[in-house]
Amino acid sequence: MGVYRTTVAGNYFPYSQPQETGNKVEVRWATLTSAAGGGLLAVGQPHLNVNALHHAAEDLDQAIHHHELPARAETYLNLDGKQMGLGGDDSWGALPLEKYRIKAAPMSYRFRLRPI
């Protein structure tokens, strides 16, 4: 457990093919602030998965190479209850291992947002 700090740009890792990256799990709270200190506080009830990027999910899905990602000034904040891994034991499209899959079932999660 700890308190960590990064930038939105630092949250992105250039995998060989653009994809979602930088997700943090079991987050109790997260702040997203400007250089001036104003921003947003997200508090999980009890926990969240948190990710902030300068790319929309659609950008990552549609780009094959990094140079195809549009340069966006906006920050896209994702607050998720759960997130499943990307793959299994190989890089040829295998599903995540059974123990890491999210089963289809009714579920919900809660969080609070507060301006700071």
MDTraj code that builds the backbone (N, CA, C; nanometers):
import mdtraj as md
import numpy as np

residues = "MET GLY VAL TYR ARG THR THR VAL ALA GLY ASN TYR PHE PRO TYR SER GLN PRO GLN GLU THR GLY ASN LYS VAL GLU VAL ARG TRP ALA THR LEU THR SER ALA ALA GLY GLY GLY LEU LEU ALA VAL GLY GLN PRO HIS LEU ASN VAL ASN ALA LEU HIS HIS ALA ALA GLU ASP LEU ASP GLN ALA ILE HIS HIS HIS GLU LEU PRO ALA ARG ALA GLU THR TYR LEU ASN LEU ASP GLY LYS GLN MET GLY LEU GLY GLY ASP ASP SER TRP GLY ALA LEU PRO LEU GLU LYS TYR ARG ILE LYS ALA ALA PRO MET SER TYR ARG PHE ARG LEU ARG PRO ILE".split()
xyz = np.array([
    [0.0853, -0.1159, 0.0000],
    [0.0000, 0.0000, 0.0000],
    [0.0902, 0.1224, 0.0000],
    [0.0501, 0.2240, -0.0727],
    [0.1292, 0.3454, -0.0782],
    [0.0556, 0.4538, -0.1537],
    [0.1184, 0.5695, -0.1612],
    [0.0676, 0.6810, -0.2403],
    [0.1660, 0.7015, -0.3542],
    [0.1163, 0.7002, -0.4765],
    [0.2010, 0.7078, -0.5946],
    [0.1623, 0.8282, -0.6779],
    [0.2585, 0.8800, -0.7538],
    [0.2346, 0.9972, -0.8364],
    [0.2952, 0.9751, -0.9743],
    [0.2210, 1.0124, -1.0772],
    [0.2702, 1.0050, -1.2139],
    [0.1997, 1.1118, -1.2959],
    [0.2399, 1.1259, -1.4192],
    [0.1704, 1.2148, -1.5116],
    [0.0817, 1.1304, -1.6029],
    [-0.0129, 1.1936, -1.6688],
    [-0.0972, 1.1208, -1.7630],
    [-0.0102, 1.0661, -1.8759],
    [0.0808, 1.1468, -1.9279],
    [0.1696, 1.1000, -2.0350],
    [0.2569, 0.9842, -1.9865],
    [0.3012, 0.9883, -1.8616],
    [0.3830, 0.8817, -1.8054],
    [0.3064, 0.7531, -1.7813],
    [0.1748, 0.7603, -1.7859],
    [0.0896, 0.6442, -1.7661],
    [0.0826, 0.5560, -1.8910],
    [0.1264, 0.6091, -2.0055],
    [0.1184, 0.5369, -2.1326],
    [0.2481, 0.4609, -2.1581],
    [0.2353, 0.3326, -2.1913],
    [0.3513, 0.2519, -2.2296],
    [0.3365, 0.2138, -2.3762],
    [0.4389, 0.2363, -2.4582],
    [0.4271, 0.2085, -2.6021],
    [0.4477, 0.0613, -2.6367],
    [0.3470, -0.0217, -2.6108],
    [0.3540, -0.1612, -2.6518],
    [0.3701, -0.1692, -2.8037],
    [0.4087, -0.2842, -2.8554],
    [0.4332, -0.2971, -2.9989],
    [0.3097, -0.2607, -3.0810],
    [0.1914, -0.2867, -3.0288],
    [0.0670, -0.2405, -3.0915],
    [-0.0072, -0.1576, -2.9870],
    [-0.0549, -0.0378, -3.0225],
    [-0.1254, 0.0449, -2.9234],
    [-0.2402, -0.0319, -2.8575],
    [-0.2470, -0.0196, -2.7249],
    [-0.3504, -0.0863, -2.6474],
    [-0.3631, -0.0156, -2.5135],
    [-0.4686, -0.0491, -2.4407],
    [-0.4881, 0.0112, -2.3096],
    [-0.3673, -0.0199, -2.2221],
    [-0.3274, 0.0768, -2.1426],
    [-0.2087, 0.0633, -2.0599],
    [-0.2211, 0.1548, -1.9389],
    [-0.1459, 0.1266, -1.8352],
    [-0.1407, 0.2143, -1.7193],
    [-0.2477, 0.1927, -1.6152],
    [-0.3258, 0.0863, -1.6236],
    [-0.4322, 0.0625, -1.5270],
    [-0.3747, 0.0344, -1.3884],
    [-0.4336, 0.0961, -1.2885],
    [-0.3964, 0.0728, -1.1486],
    [-0.5132, 0.0007, -1.0815],
    [-0.4838, -0.1038, -1.0033],
    [-0.5896, -0.1849, -0.9422],
    [-0.5967, -0.1635, -0.7913],
    [-0.7143, -0.1926, -0.7345],
    [-0.7423, -0.1792, -0.5916],
    [-0.7042, -0.0415, -0.5386],
    [-0.7452, 0.0607, -0.6123],
    [-0.7177, 0.1991, -0.5769],
    [-0.8268, 0.2476, -0.4819],
    [-0.7854, 0.3038, -0.3709],
    [-0.8830, 0.3585, -0.2756],
    [-0.9278, 0.4971, -0.3175],
    [-0.8336, 0.5798, -0.3636],
    [-0.8658, 0.7137, -0.4119],
    [-0.7615, 0.7569, -0.5146],
    [-0.8021, 0.8455, -0.6025],
    [-0.7104, 0.8989, -0.7037],
    [-0.7488, 1.0439, -0.7314],
    [-0.6489, 1.1262, -0.7548],
    [-0.6740, 1.2635, -0.7963],
    [-0.6148, 1.2849, -0.9342],
    [-0.6819, 1.3647, -1.0104],
    [-0.6363, 1.4052, -1.1429],
    [-0.6355, 1.5575, -1.1393],
    [-0.5163, 1.6178, -1.1432],
    [-0.5063, 1.7624, -1.1240],
    [-0.4265, 1.8288, -1.2349],
    [-0.4527, 1.9569, -1.2523],
    [-0.3774, 2.0394, -1.3454],
    [-0.2512, 2.0895, -1.2748],
    [-0.1653, 2.1561, -1.3486],
    [-0.0445, 2.2140, -1.2889],
    [-0.0796, 2.3169, -1.1817],
    [-0.1964, 2.3805, -1.1950],
    [-0.2403, 2.4801, -1.0972],
    [-0.3000, 2.4164, -0.9720],
    [-0.3228, 2.2842, -0.9735],
    [-0.3724, 2.2148, -0.8549],
    [-0.5201, 2.1837, -0.8544],
    [-0.5968, 2.2384, -0.9464],
    [-0.7396, 2.2074, -0.9536],
    [-0.7608, 2.0744, -1.0234],
    [-0.8710, 2.0088, -0.9932],
    [-0.8950, 1.8818, -1.0603],
    [-1.0106, 1.8045, -1.0024],
    [-0.9941, 1.6732, -0.9988],
    [-1.1004, 1.5813, -0.9619],
    [-1.0462, 1.4749, -0.8674],
    [-1.1227, 1.4446, -0.7637],
    [-1.0919, 1.3371, -0.6706],
    [-1.1943, 1.2265, -0.6929],
    [-1.1461, 1.1036, -0.7121],
    [-1.2323, 0.9862, -0.7238],
    [-1.2030, 0.8956, -0.6052],
    [-1.3074, 0.8582, -0.5332],
    [-1.2927, 0.7726, -0.4154],
    [-1.3729, 0.6455, -0.4388],
    [-1.3051, 0.5307, -0.4359],
    [-1.3724, 0.4029, -0.4527],
    [-1.4498, 0.3650, -0.3285],
    [-1.5552, 0.2867, -0.3467],
    [-1.6346, 0.2405, -0.2337],
    [-1.6571, 0.0901, -0.2454],
    [-1.5558, 0.0056, -0.2184],
    [-1.4314, 0.0413, -0.1510],
    [-1.3130, 0.0676, -0.2446],
    [-1.3047, -0.0004, -0.3608],
    [-1.1892, 0.0140, -0.4482],
    [-1.2305, 0.0370, -0.5929],
    [-1.1333, 0.0835, -0.6731],
    [-1.1532, 0.1051, -0.8158],
    [-1.0319, 0.0570, -0.8930],
    [-1.0502, 0.0403, -1.0220],
    [-0.9400, 0.0346, -1.1173],
    [-0.9378, 0.1721, -1.1829],
    [-0.8211, 0.2331, -1.1923],
    [-0.8106, 0.3702, -1.2408],
    [-0.7075, 0.3774, -1.3525],
    [-0.7430, 0.4526, -1.4561],
    [-0.6524, 0.4737, -1.5679],
    [-0.6805, 0.6109, -1.6270],
    [-0.5764, 0.6852, -1.6605],
    [-0.5912, 0.8148, -1.7265],
    [-0.4904, 0.8210, -1.8409],
    [-0.5409, 0.8515, -1.9604],
    [-0.4561, 0.8606, -2.0791],
    [-0.4966, 0.9816, -2.1629],
    [-0.4094, 1.0202, -2.2541],
    [-0.4420, 1.1249, -2.3507],
    [-0.4955, 1.0632, -2.4800],
    [-0.5469, 0.9420, -2.4720],
    [-0.6039, 0.8728, -2.5875],
    [-0.7384, 0.8130, -2.5479],
    [-0.8370, 0.8275, -2.6355],
    [-0.9664, 0.7620, -2.6147],
    [-0.9513, 0.6134, -2.6420],
    [-1.0386, 0.5327, -2.5844],
    [-1.0355, 0.3884, -2.6080],
    [-1.0464, 0.3589, -2.7576],
    [-1.1269, 0.4365, -2.8286],
    [-1.1416, 0.4170, -2.9733],
    [-1.0107, 0.4418, -3.0472],
    [-0.9332, 0.5407, -3.0017],
    [-0.8024, 0.5678, -3.0630],
    [-0.7134, 0.4439, -3.0551],
    [-0.7088, 0.3837, -2.9370],
    [-0.6227, 0.2671, -2.9147],
    [-0.6714, 0.1466, -2.9952],
    [-0.8035, 0.1312, -3.0067],
    [-0.8592, 0.0185, -3.0821],
    [-0.8330, 0.0301, -3.2315],
    [-0.8312, 0.1519, -3.2834],
    [-0.8215, 0.1720, -3.4276],
    [-0.6789, 0.1856, -3.4787],
    [-0.5844, 0.2208, -3.3933],
    [-0.4460, 0.2413, -3.4376],
    [-0.3712, 0.1085, -3.4422],
    [-0.2918, 0.0915, -3.5445],
    [-0.2057, -0.0262, -3.5555],
    [-0.0634, 0.0088, -3.5116],
    [-0.0251, 0.1354, -3.5312],
    [0.1082, 0.1840, -3.4931],
    [0.0934, 0.3112, -3.4092],
    [0.1937, 0.3408, -3.3298],
    [0.1877, 0.4567, -3.2396],
    [0.1719, 0.5884, -3.3144],
    [0.2343, 0.6017, -3.4304],
    [0.2236, 0.7278, -3.5043],
    [0.0814, 0.7533, -3.5550],
    [-0.0057, 0.6527, -3.5489],
    [-0.1445, 0.6687, -3.5909],
    [-0.2349, 0.7212, -3.4787],
    [-0.1837, 0.7275, -3.3566],
    [-0.2633, 0.7788, -3.2450],
    [-0.2727, 0.9314, -3.2554],
    [-0.3943, 0.9861, -3.2510],
    [-0.4068, 1.1323, -3.2570],
    [-0.3521, 1.1958, -3.1291],
    [-0.2878, 1.3107, -3.1461],
    [-0.2390, 1.3861, -3.0295],
    [-0.3579, 1.4618, -2.9710],
    [-0.3982, 1.4263, -2.8510],
    [-0.5147, 1.4883, -2.7883],
    [-0.4726, 1.5649, -2.6631],
    [-0.5300, 1.6812, -2.6450],
    [-0.5053, 1.7604, -2.5241],
    [-0.5910, 1.7097, -2.4087],
    [-0.7036, 1.6456, -2.4413],
    [-0.7950, 1.5971, -2.3384],
    [-0.7333, 1.4804, -2.2615],
    [-0.7813, 1.4642, -2.1391],
    [-0.7448, 1.3487, -2.0579],
    [-0.8684, 1.2611, -2.0439],
    [-0.8521, 1.1316, -2.0708],
    [-0.9605, 1.0351, -2.0605],
    [-0.9395, 0.9537, -1.9330],
    [-1.0304, 0.9701, -1.8385],
    [-1.0224, 0.9020, -1.7098],
    [-1.1180, 0.7837, -1.7104],
    [-1.0660, 0.6644, -1.6835],
    [-1.1468, 0.5430, -1.6734],
    [-1.1507, 0.4996, -1.5277],
    [-1.2695, 0.4826, -1.4766],
    [-1.2914, 0.4322, -1.3407],
    [-1.3723, 0.3041, -1.3545],
    [-1.3075, 0.1921, -1.3324],
    [-1.3698, 0.0618, -1.3540],
    [-1.3803, -0.0152, -1.2231],
    [-1.4814, -0.1005, -1.2147],
    [-1.4946, -0.1892, -1.0999],
    [-1.3998, -0.3076, -1.1102],
    [-1.3862, -0.3627, -1.2311],
    [-1.2977, -0.4763, -1.2574],
    [-1.2438, -0.4625, -1.3985],
    [-1.1347, -0.5293, -1.4244],
    [-1.0811, -0.5351, -1.5593],
    [-1.0159, -0.6707, -1.5800],
    [-1.0464, -0.7308, -1.6941],
    [-0.9908, -0.8619, -1.7253],
    [-0.8584, -0.8445, -1.7990],
    [-0.7679, -0.9391, -1.7804],
    [-0.6408, -0.9374, -1.8505],
    [-0.6581, -0.9512, -2.0001],
    [-0.5494, -0.9278, -2.0734],
    [-0.5555, -0.9275, -2.2194],
    [-0.5398, -1.0638, -2.2825],
    [-0.4654, -1.1536, -2.2223],
    [-0.4431, -1.2806, -2.2899],
    [-0.3930, -1.3880, -2.1976],
    [-0.3765, -1.5061, -2.2541],
    [-0.3364, -1.6224, -2.1763],
    [-0.1877, -1.6486, -2.1822],
    [-0.1530, -1.7710, -2.2165],
    [-0.0150, -1.8163, -2.2089],
    [0.0681, -1.7858, -2.3323],
    [0.0067, -1.7372, -2.4372],
    [0.0828, -1.7095, -2.5583],
    [0.0398, -1.5749, -2.6173],
    [0.0995, -1.5359, -2.7256],
    [0.0638, -1.4091, -2.7895],
    [-0.0177, -1.4308, -2.9161],
    [-0.0824, -1.5457, -2.9297],
    [-0.1563, -1.5788, -3.0512],
    [-0.3063, -1.5765, -3.0299],
    [-0.3537, -1.5015, -2.9333],
    [-0.4973, -1.4857, -2.9177],
    [-0.5628, -1.5727, -2.8127],
    [-0.4857, -1.6421, -2.7313],
    [-0.5457, -1.7245, -2.6256],
    [-0.6184, -1.6359, -2.5249],
    [-0.7267, -1.6862, -2.4700],
    [-0.8007, -1.6142, -2.3670],
    [-0.7193, -1.6100, -2.2376],
    [-0.7528, -1.5157, -2.1472],
    [-0.6880, -1.5170, -2.0157],
    [-0.7150, -1.6498, -1.9456],
    [-0.6268, -1.6863, -1.8567],
    [-0.6490, -1.8070, -1.7781],
    [-0.7826, -1.7967, -1.7050],
    [-0.8469, -1.9094, -1.6838],
    [-0.9803, -1.9140, -1.6243],
    [-0.9888, -1.8324, -1.4953],
    [-0.8886, -1.8422, -1.4097],
    [-0.8946, -1.7729, -1.2804],
    [-0.8884, -1.6210, -1.2947],
    [-0.8498, -1.5687, -1.4125],
    [-0.8411, -1.4247, -1.4342],
    [-0.9557, -1.3685, -1.5179],
    [-1.0511, -1.4513, -1.5547],
    [-1.1643, -1.4056, -1.6353],
    [-1.2737, -1.3469, -1.5469],
    [-1.3455, -1.2521, -1.6015],
    [-1.4615, -1.1946, -1.5332],
    [-1.5849, -1.2640, -1.5899],
    [-1.6554, -1.3320, -1.5052],
    [-1.7744, -1.4073, -1.5472],
    [-1.8906, -1.3127, -1.5743],
    [-1.9712, -1.3457, -1.6738],
    [-2.0914, -1.2677, -1.7042],
    [-2.1920, -1.2876, -1.5916],
    [-2.2209, -1.1821, -1.5200],
    [-2.3158, -1.1861, -1.4093],
    [-2.3499, -1.0420, -1.3720],
    [-2.4664, -1.0201, -1.3151],
    [-2.4972, -0.8840, -1.2693],
    [-2.3923, -0.8383, -1.1679],
    [-2.3450, -0.7171, -1.1842],
    [-2.2489, -0.6621, -1.0894],
    [-2.2612, -0.5109, -1.0893],
    [-2.2113, -0.4505, -0.9859],
    [-2.2118, -0.3051, -0.9763],
    [-2.0915, -0.2618, -0.8940],
    [-2.0601, -0.1347, -0.9041],
    [-1.9568, -0.0765, -0.8203],
    [-1.9914, 0.0696, -0.7975],
    [-1.9331, 0.1261, -0.6922],
    [-1.9666, 0.2629, -0.6548],
    [-1.8396, 0.3430, -0.6339],
    [-1.8519, 0.4716, -0.6621],
    [-1.7435, 0.5649, -0.6340],
    [-1.8029, 0.7045, -0.6182],
    [-1.7251, 0.7916, -0.5588],
    [-1.7644, 0.9308, -0.5435],
    [-1.6661, 1.0171, -0.6198],
    [-1.7179, 1.1234, -0.6807],
    [-1.6345, 1.2219, -0.7489],
    [-1.6513, 1.3558, -0.6779],
    [-1.5390, 1.4251, -0.6606],
    [-1.5430, 1.5559, -0.5959],
    [-1.4444, 1.6493, -0.6636],
    [-1.4843, 1.7704, -0.6981],
    [-1.3873, 1.8653, -0.7521],
    [-1.2894, 1.9086, -0.6436],
    [-1.1655, 1.9315, -0.6823],
    [-1.0654, 1.9809, -0.5868],
    [-0.9929, 2.1006, -0.6461],
])
top = md.Topology()
chain = top.add_chain()
for i, resn in enumerate(residues, 1):
    res = top.add_residue(resn, chain, resSeq=i)
    for name in ("N", "CA", "C"):
        top.add_atom(name, md.element.get_by_symbol(name[0]), res)
traj = md.Trajectory(xyz[None], top)
